[in-house]
Amino acid sequence: MHFIGFLIIGLIAGYIAERVMRGRGAGLVINLIVGVIGAYIGGWLVGVLGLHLEGTIWSLITAVIGAVILLFIVGLFKKS
């Protein structure tokens, strides 16, 4: 059940990040991939900062922040 929850949070985070970065509707699978990678990026960043955030809401916020960072970096390479 933990894995399914992780995927759901990743999907929601990818969708929110796409909207924040004004995406073009990449689709369900791409949102899921972006959200899951963003969750890892956000988790790493939170660990580097020494924060200990727990709970579903904090997991979602962390994943969204990571996904926005990921989309920003991808956007930099796309424009080049």
N, C-alpha and C positions, 0 to 999 in steps of 0.2 A: 504494500500500500504506500510505503514511503516513496518508492520510485514513481508511481503514478502521480502522487502529489507534486513531486519534483518536476515532472513533465507538464502538469497543469500550470504550475507557477511559471515555468519557462515559457509556455505558450502565451500566457497573459502578459508577462514581461516583454516578450518580443512584440506583441501587438501594441502595447503602450509605448514602447520605445520607437516603433515605426511611426506612430502618430505624433510623438514629440519631435521626431526628426523629419516630419512631413514626408513620409514614404509614399510610394505609389500603390500600395496594396500588394505586397510580395507574395502573400498566400500563407496558408496554414503551416506548411512544412518549413518554409523559410523563417517564419515568425518563431516557430518552435526551436529551430536551430540557433537563431540569434538569441533567443531568451535563455537557452541552456548554456551557450557559450558566455553570454552576459552574466549568468549566475556564477560561473566560475571566475570570471574577471572581477565581478563585484565582491565575491567571497575572498579572493586574493587581496583585493584592495582593503577590505575591512580588516583582514588579518594583519596587513602591513601597518595600518593605522592603530592597531592594538585594541580595536573595539570588539566587544563580545555581545553581539545582538542575537536575540533568540525570538522565535515566533514566526508565524506565517506572514504577518504583515511586514516584518523586518526582512524576511527572506525575499518577499516580492519587491520591496523597495531596493534592496541590494541588487537583485537581478535586473531591475529596470535601469538602475544607474550603470551597471556593467554593460547592458545591452546598448544604452545610449552611447557610451564610450566606444563600444565596438562599431556601431554604425557611423559615428563621427570619424573614426580612423579609416574605415572602409570608404567613406565619402571623400577623404583626403586623397586616397589613391585613385579613385574614380575620376576625379577632376584633373589629375595630372596626365 
